[in-house]
Amino acid sequence: MIDAHLDRAATVLVVDDNPHVLDGMRKLLESGGYRVLAAANGRAALALLRGGEQPGLVILDLAMAGMDGWDFRAEQLRDERLAAIPVIVASADPLAPLAQNMGVSAVMAKPVDPKKLLEAVASATSAPQTHP
């Protein structure tokens, strides 16, 4: 089942309410060889995940309408099927560094440096997945 793990690891869910950010991240990640899923807020992201999508990583904005990134992460951690999916926070929220307290893999300030983002994604998707 190594191939299934590689497919999962190579899939990234980007959660951001800005369509320009979603498009830019999609292009960047696809150029790096990743399959990209997109959601406009935390509620849509949870629906994708609970509907069967199991990406190797979530890139999460914090400030979104509907369900913000803070609430998404809290809900993700409460769901044992989703809790082990690593998260990188990419946000302009001045409180974003506090997301480290929620066990995220990295916190990156927007605008994100493309090279650093690809490095963080590669690191997060190659790390062994642990289940709480």
Buried (B, 14 or more C-beta within 10 A) or exposed (E): EEEEEEEBBBBBBBBBBBEEBBEBBBEBBEEBEBBBBBBBBBBBBBEBBEEEBBBBBBBBBBBBEEBBBBBBBEBBBEEEEBBEBBBBBBBEBEEBEEBEEBEBBBBBBBEBEBEEBBEBBBBBBEEEEEEE
